[in-house]
Amino acid sequence: MVWLAVDKDGAEYICDNRPYRREIMGEWIPRYDVDYMIRLPFGTIEKLIGHSLTWEDEPVELK
């Protein structure tokens, strides 16, 4: 399972574990040093789950 999230600036990410929201910086970060986050091209999340995400949304688990 992987997680999808969107930063405040609209950057889209796929993560191997549920990321942590860093409010001050407006970004999602890995919970642990061994976790990974890969930046996705704009619009990828909408193609994967059928709707877009914003910073206000919680990360979505993709099974």
Protein Blocks (a to p, Z undefined) as FASTA:
>chain_A
ZZddddfkopacddfbdcdddfknopacdfbfkbccddddehklmmmnopacdfklccdd
dZZ
